Amino acid sequence: MFETITRIGATFNIAKNNLSEDNEQNTAIYTLQNQSTLNLPYDISLHSNVRYTLYSGYGDEFKKNEILWNMSVSKKFLKGKKGLLKFEIFDILNDRNNLSRVVTSGYSSDTRTNSLNRYFLVSFSYQFNIFKGGKDNNGNDPYI
């Protein structure tokens, strides 16, 4: 089974300053995002999340755009498919923008942060059924 979702968004900020027109900031952030999941045989799943962001109205130190791509591969196993082993890669293209802007009354601040850009994560999850009880309409335990 293949499933995909695409989203488009925009954020606009208008900051007015009564003391000086030079400090007025009009900015916009446009985003296009796609999330896709492909379920393969043997309980293997591939998941991809790609987000393109375009920045407008920011200073020269800001990157004008970024592409953030995360991907994962997971496998269900053990009795009742209660175990999940997942390998995830974050910021595959190493393109994260580490600048942000905070605007308050009469004050504007651009901040550069240090963050972990490209990295991977291996995880194991196990589903515990500690609340035994009710059955669904088909007589099945909903927690399995």
N, CA, C and O atoms as a GROMACS GRO file, in nm:
protein
  576
    1MET      N    1   0.084  -0.118   0.000
    1MET     CA    2   0.000   0.000   0.000
    1MET      C    3   0.089   0.125   0.000
    1MET      O    4   0.188   0.130   0.073
    2PHE      N    5   0.054   0.223  -0.080
    2PHE     CA    6   0.126   0.349  -0.088
    2PHE      C    7   0.032   0.460  -0.044
    2PHE      O    8  -0.083   0.466  -0.088
    3GLU      N    9   0.081   0.548   0.042
    3GLU     CA   10   0.001   0.658   0.092
    3GLU      C   11   0.086   0.785   0.086
    3GLU      O   12   0.203   0.783   0.126
    4THR      N   13   0.028   0.894   0.038
    4THR     CA   14   0.103   1.020   0.032
    4THR      C   15   0.012   1.137   0.067
    4THR      O   16  -0.107   1.136   0.037
    5ILE      N   17   0.069   1.237   0.131
    5ILE     CA   18  -0.002   1.359   0.169
    5ILE      C   19   0.086   1.478   0.131
    5ILE      O   20   0.205   1.480   0.163
    6THR      N   21   0.029   1.575   0.064
    6THR     CA   22   0.102   1.697   0.027
    6THR      C   23   0.033   1.816   0.091
    6THR      O   24  -0.090   1.828   0.087
    7ARG      N   25   0.114   1.905   0.150
    7ARG     CA   26   0.061   2.025   0.216
    7ARG      C   27   0.132   2.149   0.163
    7ARG      O   28   0.251   2.145   0.131
    8ILE      N   29   0.058   2.257   0.155
    8ILE     CA   30   0.114   2.386   0.115
    8ILE      C   31   0.076   2.486   0.225
    8ILE      O   32  -0.037   2.485   0.273
    9GLY      N   33   0.170   2.571   0.264
    9GLY     CA   34   0.140   2.668   0.369
    9GLY      C   35   0.215   2.798   0.350
    9GLY      O   36   0.316   2.804   0.279
   10ALA      N   37   0.165   2.901   0.415
   10ALA     CA   38   0.230   3.032   0.412
   10ALA      C   39   0.210   3.100   0.546
   10ALA      O   40   0.103   3.090   0.607
   11THR      N   41   0.314   3.170   0.592
   11THR     CA   42   0.309   3.246   0.715
   11THR      C   43   0.360   3.387   0.684
   11THR      O   44   0.468   3.403   0.627
   12PHE      N   45   0.282   3.488   0.722
   12PHE     CA   46   0.320   3.626   0.698
   12PHE      C   47   0.332   3.698   0.832
   12PHE      O   48   0.247   3.682   0.920
   13ASN      N   49   0.438   3.777   0.848
   13ASN     CA   50   0.459   3.857   0.968
   13ASN      C   51   0.484   4.001   0.929
   13ASN      O   52   0.567   4.031   0.843
   14ILE      N   53   0.410   4.091   0.992
   14ILE     CA   54   0.428   4.234   0.968
   14ILE      C   55   0.458   4.298   1.102
   14ILE      O   56   0.377   4.292   1.194
   15ALA      N   57   0.576   4.358   1.114
   15ALA     CA   58   0.617   4.424   1.239
   15ALA      C   59   0.632   4.573   1.213
   15ALA      O   60   0.714   4.614   1.130
   16LYS      N   61   0.555   4.653   1.281
   16LYS     CA   62   0.560   4.799   1.267
   16LYS      C   63   0.630   4.857   1.389
   16LYS      O   64   0.616   4.806   1.500
   17ASN      N   65   0.706   4.964   1.366
   17ASN     CA   66   0.779   5.030   1.473
   17ASN      C   67   0.742   5.177   1.472
   17ASN      O   68   0.759   5.244   1.370
   18ASN      N   69   0.693   5.228   1.583
   18ASN     CA   70   0.653   5.369   1.592
   18ASN      C   71   0.772   5.464   1.596
   18ASN      O   72   0.758   5.582   1.563
   19LEU      N   73   0.889   5.414   1.636
   19LEU     CA   74   1.006   5.501   1.651
   19LEU      C   75   1.079   5.523   1.520
   19LEU      O   76   1.128   5.633   1.494
   20SER      N   77   1.086   5.421   1.436
   20SER     CA   78   1.162   5.434   1.313
   20SER      C   79   1.105   5.340   1.207
   20SER      O   80   1.081   5.222   1.233
   21GLU      N   81   1.084   5.394   1.086
   21GLU     CA   82   1.035   5.310   0.978
   21GLU      C   83   1.142   5.214   0.928
   21GLU      O   84   1.111   5.115   0.862
   22ASP      N   85   1.270   5.244   0.958
   22ASP     CA   86   1.379   5.157   0.914
   22ASP      C   87   1.373   5.020   0.981
   22ASP      O   88   1.425   4.923   0.926
   23ASN      N   89   1.311   5.011   1.098
   23ASN     CA   90   1.305   4.885   1.171
   23ASN      C   91   1.182   4.801   1.139
   23ASN      O   92   1.163   4.696   1.199
   24GLU      N   93   1.099   4.846   1.045
   24GLU     CA   94   0.981   4.768   1.009
   24GLU      C   95   1.024   4.644   0.932
   24GLU      O   96   1.109   4.650   0.843
   25GLN      N   97   0.965   4.531   0.968
   25GLN     CA   98   1.002   4.403   0.908
   25GLN      C   99   0.877   4.334   0.853
   25GLN      O  100   0.785   4.304   0.929
   26ASN      N  101   0.874   4.309   0.725
   26ASN     CA  102   0.768   4.230   0.664
   26ASN      C  103   0.832   4.104   0.609
   26ASN      O  104   0.916   4.109   0.520
   27THR      N  105   0.792   3.991   0.664
   27THR     CA  106   0.852   3.865   0.624
   27THR      C  107   0.744   3.764   0.587
   27THR      O  108   0.628   3.776   0.628
   28ALA      N  109   0.785   3.666   0.509
   28ALA     CA  110   0.694   3.557   0.471
   28ALA      C  111   0.772   3.427   0.464
   28ALA      O  112   0.889   3.425   0.426
   29ILE      N  113   0.705   3.320   0.500
   29ILE     CA  114   0.762   3.186   0.488
   29ILE      C  115   0.661   3.101   0.412
   29ILE      O  116   0.546   3.088   0.454
   30TYR      N  117   0.705   3.043   0.302
   30TYR     CA  118   0.620   2.956   0.220
   30TYR      C  119   0.673   2.813   0.231
   30TYR      O  120   0.794   2.790   0.223
   31THR      N  121   0.583   2.717   0.251
   31THR     CA  122   0.627   2.578   0.264
   31THR      C  123   0.547   2.487   0.172
   31THR      O  124   0.428   2.508   0.146
   32LEU      N  125   0.617   2.385   0.124
   32LEU     CA  126   0.557   2.277   0.047
   32LEU      C  127   0.612   2.149   0.107
   32LEU      O  128   0.733   2.130   0.113
   33GLN      N  129   0.522   2.060   0.153
   33GLN     CA  130   0.565   1.941   0.224
   33GLN      C  131   0.495   1.818   0.168
   33GLN      O  132   0.377   1.822   0.134
   34ASN      N  133   0.571   1.708   0.159
   34ASN     CA  134   0.514   1.581   0.116
   34ASN      C  135   0.557   1.472   0.213
   34ASN      O  136   0.676   1.458   0.244
   35GLN      N  137   0.460   1.394   0.260
   35GLN     CA  138   0.486   1.278   0.343
   35GLN      C  139   0.435   1.156   0.268
   35GLN      O  140   0.320   1.153   0.225
   36SER      N  141   0.520   1.056   0.253
   36SER     CA  142   0.483   0.935   0.180
   36SER      C  143   0.522   0.812   0.262
   36SER      O  144   0.626   0.810   0.328
   37THR      N  145   0.436   0.711   0.256
   37THR     CA  146   0.462   0.584   0.322
   37THR      C  147   0.434   0.471   0.223
   37THR      O  148   0.331   0.469   0.156
   38LEU      N  149   0.528   0.378   0.216
   38LEU     CA  150   0.513   0.260   0.132
   38LEU      C  151   0.525   0.138   0.222
   38LEU      O  152   0.630   0.113   0.282
   39ASN      N  153   0.415   0.060   0.231
   39ASN     CA  154   0.416  -0.062   0.309
   39ASN      C  155   0.449  -0.179   0.216
   39ASN      O  156   0.377  -0.204   0.119
   40LEU      N  157   0.557  -0.249   0.247
   40LEU     CA  158   0.606  -0.359   0.165
   40LEU      C  159   0.571  -0.493   0.230
   40LEU      O  160   0.530  -0.496   0.346
   41PRO      N  161   0.588  -0.602   0.157
   41PRO     CA  162   0.568  -0.733   0.217
   41PRO      C  163   0.663  -0.756   0.335
   41PRO      O  164   0.762  -0.685   0.352
   42TYR      N  165   0.630  -0.856   0.415
   42TYR     CA  166   0.709  -0.894   0.533
   42TYR      C  167   0.710  -0.783   0.639
   42TYR      O  168   0.806  -0.772   0.716
   43ASP      N  169   0.605  -0.702   0.642
   43ASP     CA  170   0.587  -0.597   0.744
   43ASP      C  171   0.700  -0.495   0.746
   43ASP      O  172   0.742  -0.449   0.852
   44ILE      N  173   0.750  -0.460   0.629
   44ILE     CA  174   0.852  -0.356   0.614
   44ILE      C  175   0.784  -0.230   0.562
   44ILE      O  176   0.702  -0.237   0.471
   45SER      N  177   0.818  -0.114   0.620
   45SER     CA  178   0.761   0.014   0.578
   45SER      C  179   0.872   0.114   0.548
   45SER      O  180   0.972   0.121   0.620
   46LEU      N  181   0.854   0.190   0.443
   46LEU     CA  182   0.942   0.302   0.408
   46LEU      C  183   0.862   0.430   0.426
   46LEU      O  184   0.748   0.439   0.382
   47HIS      N  185   0.922   0.530   0.491
   47HIS     CA  186   0.855   0.658   0.512
   47HIS      C  187   0.950   0.771   0.472
   47HIS      O  188   1.068   0.771   0.508
   48SER      N  189   0.897   0.866   0.397
   48SER     CA  190   0.975   0.981   0.354
   48SER      C  191   0.898   1.109   0.384
   48SER      O  192   0.777   1.116   0.363
   49ASN      N  193   0.968   1.210   0.434
   49ASN     CA  194   0.909   1.340   0.463
   49ASN      C  195   1.002   1.446   0.405
   49ASN      O  196   1.115   1.463   0.451
   50VAL      N  197   0.954   1.518   0.302
   50VAL     CA  198   1.033   1.622   0.237
   50VAL      C  199   0.959   1.755   0.252
   50VAL      O  200   0.841   1.764   0.220
   51ARG      N  201   1.031   1.858   0.302
   51ARG     CA  202   0.971   1.991   0.316
   51ARG      C  203   1.062   2.096   0.252
   51ARG      O  204   1.179   2.108   0.287
   52TYR      N  205   1.005   2.170   0.158
   52TYR     CA  206   1.076   2.281   0.094
   52TYR      C  207   1.024   2.410   0.157
   52TYR      O  208   0.903   2.430   0.165
   53THR      N  209   1.114   2.496   0.202
   53THR     CA  210   1.076   2.622   0.265
   53THR      C  211   1.144   2.737   0.194
   53THR      O  212   1.264   2.733   0.169
   54LEU      N  213   1.066   2.840   0.160
   54LEU     CA  214   1.118   2.961   0.094
   54LEU      C  215   1.097   3.078   0.190
   54LEU      O  216   0.985   3.101   0.237
   55TYR      N  217   1.204   3.152   0.218
   55TYR     CA  218   1.200   3.266   0.310
   55TYR      C  219   1.205   3.395   0.229
   55TYR      O  220   1.286   3.409   0.138
   56SER      N  221   1.118   3.490   0.262
   56SER     CA  222   1.112   3.618   0.192
   56SER      C  223   1.113   3.732   0.294
   56SER      O  224   1.043   3.725   0.396
   57GLY      N  225   1.191   3.837   0.267
   57GLY     CA  226   1.194   3.955   0.353
   57GLY      C  227   1.295   3.949   0.465
   57GLY      O  228   1.301   4.040   0.548
   58TYR      N  229   1.374   3.845   0.471
   58TYR     CA  230   1.475   3.831   0.575
   58TYR      C  231   1.607   3.892   0.528
   58TYR      O  232   1.624   3.919   0.409
   59GLY      N  233   1.699   3.913   0.621
   59GLY     CA  234   1.828   3.972   0.589
   59GLY      C  235   1.916   3.879   0.507
   59GLY      O  236   1.880   3.764   0.481
   60ASP      N  237   2.031   3.932   0.466
   60ASP     CA  238   2.124   3.856   0.381
   60ASP      C  239   2.182   3.734   0.451
   60ASP      O  240   2.224   3.639   0.384
   61GLU      N  241   2.186   3.735   0.586
   61GLU     CA  242   2.243   3.621   0.657
   61GLU      C  243   2.151   3.499   0.655
   61GLU      O  244   2.194   3.388   0.684
   62PHE      N  245   2.024   3.520   0.622
   62PHE     CA  246   1.930   3.409   0.612
   62PHE      C  247   1.944   3.340   0.477
   62PHE      O  248   1.959   3.404   0.373
   63LYS      N  249   1.939   3.208   0.481
   63LYS     CA  250   1.929   3.134   0.356
   63LYS      C  251   1.792   3.163   0.298
   63LYS      O  252   1.694   3.173   0.373
   64LYS      N  253   1.783   3.175   0.169
   64LYS     CA  254   1.655   3.208   0.105
   64LYS      C  255   1.564   3.086   0.095
   64LYS      O  256   1.442   3.102   0.083
   65ASN      N  257   1.620   2.966   0.100
   65ASN     CA  258   1.536   2.846   0.097
   65ASN      C  259   1.609   2.730   0.162
   65ASN      O  260   1.730   2.736   0.183
   66GLU      N  261   1.534   2.626   0.193
   66GLU     CA  262   1.593   2.506   0.249
   66GLU      C  263   1.508   2.386   0.209
   66GLU      O  264   1.387   2.397   0.188
   67ILE      N  265   1.574   2.274   0.198
   67ILE     CA  266   1.504   2.148   0.175
   67ILE      C  267   1.540   2.056   0.291
   67ILE      O  268   1.658   2.026   0.313
   68LEU      N  269   1.440   2.013   0.364
   68LEU     CA  270   1.461   1.925   0.478
   68LEU      C  271   1.398   1.790   0.443
   68LEU      O  272   1.277   1.780   0.424
   69TRP      N  273   1.482   1.686   0.435
   69TRP     CA  274   1.436   1.553   0.396
   69TRP      C  275   1.472   1.452   0.504
   69TRP      O  276   1.589   1.435   0.537
   70ASN      N  277   1.371   1.386   0.558
   70ASN     CA  278   1.387   1.280   0.657
   70ASN      C  279   1.330   1.152   0.599
   70ASN      O  280   1.232   1.154   0.524
   71MET      N  281   1.392   1.039   0.634
   71MET     CA  282   1.347   0.912   0.580
   71MET      C  283   1.366   0.802   0.684
   71MET      O  284   1.457   0.809   0.766
   72SER      N  285   1.279   0.700   0.680
   72SER     CA  286   1.293   0.588   0.773
   72SER      C  287   1.252   0.457   0.707
   72SER      O  288   1.174   0.453   0.612
   73VAL      N  289   1.309   0.349   0.761
   73VAL     CA  290   1.275   0.212   0.723
   73VAL      C  291   1.243   0.140   0.853
   73VAL      O  292   1.320   0.148   0.949
   74SER      N  293   1.129   0.070   0.857
   74SER     CA  294   1.093  -0.002   0.979
   74SER      C  295   1.046  -0.143   0.946
   74SER      O  296   1.000  -0.171   0.836
   75LYS      N  297   1.060  -0.230   1.045
   75LYS     CA  298   1.022  -0.370   1.031
   75LYS      C  299   0.951  -0.414   1.158
   75LYS      O  300   1.005  -0.401   1.268
   76LYS      N  301   0.827  -0.467   1.142
   76LYS     CA  302   0.754  -0.524   1.254
   76LYS      C  303   0.791  -0.672   1.266
   76LYS      O  304   0.807  -0.741   1.165
   77PHE      N  305   0.805  -0.718   1.389
   77PHE     CA  306   0.838  -0.859   1.410
   77PHE      C  307   0.797  -0.901   1.550
   77PHE      O  308   0.736  -0.822   1.622
   78LEU      N  309   0.830  -1.020   1.589
   78LEU     CA  310   0.792  -1.086   1.715
   78LEU      C  311   0.645  -1.130   1.708
   78LEU      O  312   0.573  -1.094   1.615
   79LYS      N  313   0.604  -1.208   1.805
   79LYS     CA  314   0.469  -1.261   1.809
   79LYS      C  315   0.367  -1.148   1.814
   79LYS      O  316   0.380  -1.056   1.895
   80GLY      N  317   0.268  -1.154   1.729
   80GLY     CA  318   0.166  -1.049   1.724
   80GLY      C  319   0.216  -0.919   1.666
   80GLY      O  320   0.148  -0.817   1.677
   81LYS      N  321   0.333  -0.919   1.605
   81LYS     CA  322   0.393  -0.798   1.545
   81LYS      C  323   0.404  -0.686   1.649
   81LYS      O  324   0.379  -0.570   1.618
   82LYS      N  325   0.443  -0.723   1.770
   82LYS     CA  326   0.453  -0.624   1.877
   82LYS      C  327   0.588  -0.553   1.881
   82LYS      O  328   0.601  -0.450   1.947
   83GLY      N  329   0.688  -0.606   1.810
   83GLY     CA  330   0.819  -0.542   1.807
   83GLY      C  331   0.835  -0.459   1.681
   83GLY      O  332   0.788  -0.499   1.574
   84LEU      N  333   0.900  -0.346   1.693
   84LEU     CA  334   0.926  -0.259   1.578
   84LEU      C  335   1.070  -0.212   1.583
   84LEU      O  336   1.112  -0.149   1.680
   85LEU      N  337   1.146  -0.243   1.479
   85LEU     CA  338   1.283  -0.196   1.464
   85LEU      C  339   1.282  -0.090   1.355
   85LEU      O  340   1.232  -0.114   1.245
   86LYS      N  341   1.338   0.029   1.386
   86LYS     CA  342   1.332   0.142   1.292
   86LYS      C  343   1.469   0.205   1.276
   86LYS      O  344   1.541   0.226   1.373
   87PHE      N  345   1.504   0.236   1.150
   87PHE     CA  346   1.626   0.310   1.117
   87PHE      C  347   1.580   0.439   1.052
   87PHE      O  348   1.512   0.437   0.950
   88GLU      N  349   1.619   0.555   1.110
   88GLU     CA  350   1.578   0.685   1.060
   88GLU      C  351   1.699   0.770   1.025
   88GLU      O  352   1.801   0.767   1.094
   89ILE      N  353   1.688   0.847   0.917
   89ILE     CA  354   1.790   0.943   0.878
   89ILE      C  355   1.722   1.081   0.874
   89ILE      O  356   1.618   1.097   0.810
   90PHE      N  357   1.782   1.178   0.942
   90PHE     CA  358   1.726   1.313   0.949
   90PHE      C  359   1.816   1.410   0.872
   90PHE      O  360   1.938   1.399   0.876
   91ASP      N  361   1.754   1.505   0.804
   91ASP     CA  362   1.823   1.610   0.727
   91ASP      C  363   1.926   1.547   0.632
   91ASP      O  364   2.045   1.579   0.638
   92ILE      N  365   1.878   1.461   0.547
   92ILE     CA  366   1.965   1.387   0.454
   92ILE      C  367   2.051   1.481   0.370
   92ILE      O  368   2.168   1.452   0.346
   93LEU      N  369   1.996   1.592   0.327
   93LEU     CA  370   2.068   1.686   0.240
   93LEU      C  371   2.154   1.786   0.318
   93LEU      O  372   2.222   1.868   0.257
   94ASN      N  373   2.152   1.778   0.451
   94ASN     CA  374   2.230   1.868   0.537
   94ASN      C  375   2.204   2.015   0.501
   94ASN      O  376   2.298   2.092   0.481
   95ASP      N  377   2.078   2.052   0.493
   95ASP     CA  378   2.039   2.184   0.442
   95ASP      C  379   1.958   2.266   0.542
   95ASP      O  380   1.896   2.364   0.503
   96ARG      N  381   1.956   2.228   0.669
   96ARG     CA  382   1.874   2.298   0.768
   96ARG      C  383   1.922   2.441   0.788
   96ARG      O  384   2.042   2.467   0.797
   97ASN      N  385   1.827   2.533   0.797
   97ASN     CA  386   1.854   2.674   0.825
   97ASN      C  387   1.848   2.691   0.976
   97ASN      O  388   1.744   2.664   1.037
   98ASN      N  389   1.954   2.735   1.039
   98ASN     CA  390   1.960   2.747   1.184
   98ASN      C  391   1.943   2.890   1.233
   98ASN      O  392   1.995   2.927   1.338
   99LEU      N  393   1.870   2.970   1.157
   99LEU     CA  394   1.842   3.107   1.198
   99LEU      C  395   1.693   3.123   1.228
   99LEU      O  396   1.609   3.062   1.161
  100SER      N  397   1.662   3.204   1.328
  100SER     CA  398   1.522   3.233   1.358
  100SER      C  399   1.510   3.381   1.394
  100SER      O  400   1.608   3.446   1.431
  101ARG      N  401   1.390   3.433   1.382
  101ARG     CA  402   1.366   3.574   1.412
  101ARG      C  403   1.258   3.585   1.517
  101ARG      O  404   1.154   3.520   1.509
  102VAL      N  405   1.283   3.670   1.616
  102VAL     CA  406   1.184   3.701   1.720
  102VAL      C  407   1.156   3.850   1.713
  102VAL      O  408   1.248   3.931   1.715
  103VAL      N  409   1.028   3.885   1.705
  103VAL     CA  410   0.988   4.025   1.700
  103VAL      C  411   0.892   4.051   1.814
  103VAL      O  412   0.789   3.985   1.826
  104THR      N  413   0.926   4.149   1.898
  104THR     CA  414   0.837   4.194   2.006
  104THR      C  415   0.818   4.344   1.988
  104THR      O  416   0.873   4.402   1.895
  105SER      N  417   0.742   4.406   2.074
  105SER     CA  418   0.715   4.549   2.059
  105SER      C  419   0.845   4.629   2.068
  105SER      O  420   0.909   4.633   2.173
  106GLY      N  421   0.882   4.690   1.958
  106GLY     CA  422   1.001   4.775   1.954
  106GLY      C  423   1.133   4.702   1.947
  106GLY      O  424   1.238   4.765   1.959
  107TYR      N  425   1.132   4.570   1.927
  107TYR     CA  426   1.256   4.495   1.930
  107TYR      C  427   1.249   4.380   1.830
  107TYR      O  428   1.149   4.309   1.821
  108SER      N  429   1.357   4.364   1.755
  108SER     CA  430   1.367   4.254   1.660
  108SER      C  431   1.502   4.187   1.680
  108SER      O  432   1.605   4.255   1.692
  109SER      N  433   1.502   4.054   1.684
  109SER     CA  434   1.627   3.981   1.709
  109SER      C  435   1.636   3.860   1.617
  109SER      O  436   1.542   3.781   1.607
  110ASP      N  437   1.750   3.847   1.550
  110ASP     CA  438   1.779   3.728   1.471
  110ASP      C  439   1.874   3.641   1.552
  110ASP      O  440   1.973   3.690   1.607
  111THR      N  441   1.845   3.512   1.560
  111THR     CA  442   1.924   3.422   1.642
  111THR      C  443   1.972   3.303   1.560
  111THR      O  444   1.894   3.240   1.488
  112ARG      N  445   2.100   3.274   1.570
  112ARG     CA  446   2.156   3.155   1.506
  112ARG      C  447   2.173   3.050   1.615
  112ARG      O  448   2.231   3.076   1.721
  113THR      N  449   2.121   2.931   1.589
  113THR     CA  450   2.131   2.823   1.686
  113THR      C  451   2.220   2.712   1.632
  113THR      O  452   2.229   2.691   1.511
  114ASN      N  453   2.284   2.643   1.721
  114ASN     CA  454   2.358   2.523   1.683
  114ASN      C  455   2.264   2.405   1.700
  114ASN      O  456   2.203   2.387   1.805
  115SER      N  457   2.254   2.326   1.596
  115SER     CA  458   2.169   2.209   1.604
  115SER      C  459   2.238   2.093   1.534
  115SER      O  460   2.330   2.110   1.455
  116LEU      N  461   2.190   1.977   1.567
  116LEU     CA  462   2.240   1.856   1.505
  116LEU      C  463   2.171   1.844   1.371
  116LEU      O  464   2.051   1.815   1.366
  117ASN      N  465   2.244   1.864   1.262
  117ASN     CA  466   2.180   1.861   1.131
  117ASN      C  467   2.162   1.717   1.084
  117ASN      O  468   2.063   1.654   1.121
  118ARG      N  469   2.251   1.665   1.008
  118ARG     CA  470   2.235   1.530   0.954
  118ARG      C  471   2.274   1.428   1.061
  118ARG      O  472   2.385   1.432   1.115
  119TYR      N  473   2.182   1.336   1.091
  119TYR     CA  474   2.211   1.230   1.187
  119TYR      C  475   2.117   1.114   1.162
  119TYR      O  476   2.019   1.127   1.089
  120PHE      N  477   2.146   1.001   1.224
  120PHE     CA  478   2.059   0.885   1.211
  120PHE      C  479   2.026   0.831   1.350
  120PHE      O  480   2.095   0.859   1.448
  121LEU      N  481   1.918   0.753   1.354
  121LEU     CA  482   1.869   0.698   1.480
  121LEU      C  483   1.819   0.557   1.455
  121LEU      O  484   1.744   0.533   1.361
  122VAL      N  485   1.861   0.465   1.539
  122VAL     CA  486   1.811   0.328   1.535
  122VAL      C  487   1.732   0.308   1.664
  122VAL      O  488   1.782   0.336   1.773
  123SER      N  489   1.608   0.259   1.652
  123SER     CA  490   1.525   0.242   1.771
  123SER      C  491   1.452   0.109   1.767
  123SER      O  492   1.428   0.051   1.661
  124PHE      N  493   1.418   0.064   1.885
  124PHE     CA  494   1.336  -0.056   1.900
  124PHE      C  495   1.219  -0.021   1.990
  124PHE      O  496   1.237   0.038   2.096
  125SER      N  497   1.098  -0.058   1.947
  125SER     CA  498   0.978  -0.034   2.026
  125SER      C  499   0.906  -0.166   2.047
  125SER      O  500   0.905  -0.252   1.959
  126TYR      N  501   0.847  -0.181   2.164
  126TYR     CA  502   0.768  -0.299   2.194
  126TYR      C  503   0.633  -0.256   2.247
  126TYR      O  504   0.626  -0.172   2.337
  127GLN      N  505   0.527  -0.311   2.192
  127GLN     CA  506   0.391  -0.276   2.233
  127GLN      C  507   0.347  -0.367   2.346
  127GLN      O  508   0.335  -0.488   2.328
  128PHE      N  509   0.323  -0.308   2.463
  128PHE     CA  510   0.273  -0.384   2.578
  128PHE      C  511   0.121  -0.374   2.580
  128PHE      O  512   0.065  -0.268   2.553
  129ASN      N  513   0.056  -0.482   2.612
  129ASN     CA  514  -0.089  -0.482   2.629
  129ASN      C  515  -0.119  -0.495   2.777
  129ASN      O  516  -0.141  -0.606   2.827
  130ILE      N  517  -0.121  -0.384   2.848
  130ILE     CA  518  -0.142  -0.389   2.992
  130ILE      C  519  -0.289  -0.370   3.029
  130ILE      O  520  -0.328  -0.397   3.142
  131PHE      N  521  -0.370  -0.324   2.934
  131PHE     CA  522  -0.512  -0.302   2.962
  131PHE      C  523  -0.594  -0.405   2.886
  131PHE      O  524  -0.650  -0.375   2.780
  132LYS      N  525  -0.602  -0.522   2.938
  132LYS     CA  526  -0.686  -0.626   2.877
  132LYS      C  527  -0.830  -0.595   2.914
  132LYS      O  528  -0.859  -0.544   3.022
  133GLY      N  529  -0.917  -0.625   2.823
  133GLY     CA  530  -1.056  -0.598   2.859
  133GLY      C  531  -1.146  -0.602   2.738
  133GLY      O  532  -1.164  -0.706   2.675
  134GLY      N  533  -1.203  -0.487   2.708
  134GLY     CA  534  -1.307  -0.475   2.606
  134GLY      C  535  -1.271  -0.531   2.471
  134GLY      O  536  -1.155  -0.532   2.430
  135LYS      N  537  -1.373  -0.578   2.403
  135LYS     CA  538  -1.359  -0.630   2.268
  135LYS      C  539  -1.427  -0.531   2.174
  135LYS      O  540  -1.518  -0.459   2.214
  136ASP      N  541  -1.380  -0.527   2.047
  136ASP     CA  542  -1.447  -0.442   1.950
  136ASP      C  543  -1.571  -0.513   1.897
  136ASP      O  544  -1.606  -0.620   1.947
  137ASN      N  545  -1.638  -0.456   1.798
  137ASN     CA  546  -1.762  -0.512   1.746
  137ASN      C  547  -1.745  -0.650   1.685
  137ASN      O  548  -1.842  -0.725   1.675
  138ASN      N  549  -1.624  -0.686   1.643
  138ASN     CA  550  -1.599  -0.817   1.582
  138ASN      C  551  -1.550  -0.919   1.684
  138ASN      O  552  -1.514  -1.031   1.647
  139GLY      N  553  -1.548  -0.884   1.810
  139GLY     CA  554  -1.502  -0.976   1.914
  139GLY      C  555  -1.351  -0.980   1.928
  139GLY      O  556  -1.298  -1.067   1.997
  140ASN      N  557  -1.280  -0.887   1.864
  140ASN     CA  558  -1.133  -0.884   1.871
  140ASN      C  559  -1.088  -0.790   1.981
  140ASN      O  560  -1.154  -0.691   2.012
  141ASP      N  561  -0.974  -0.823   2.039
  141ASP     CA  562  -0.914  -0.737   2.140
  141ASP      C  563  -0.857  -0.614   2.068
  141ASP      O  564  -0.768  -0.631   1.985
  142PRO      N  565  -0.903  -0.492   2.097
  142PRO     CA  566  -0.856  -0.374   2.024
  142PRO      C  567  -0.712  -0.335   2.053
  142PRO      O  568  -0.657  -0.250   1.984
  143TYR      N  569  -0.651  -0.396   2.155
  143TYR     CA  570  -0.514  -0.358   2.192
  143TYR      C  571  -0.410  -0.448   2.128
  143TYR      O  572  -0.290  -0.432   2.156
  144ILE      N  573  -0.451  -0.540   2.044
  144ILE     CA  574  -0.354  -0.631   1.979
  144ILE      C  575  -0.326  -0.582   1.840
  144ILE      O  576  -0.248  -0.644   1.768
   0.00000   0.00000   0.00000
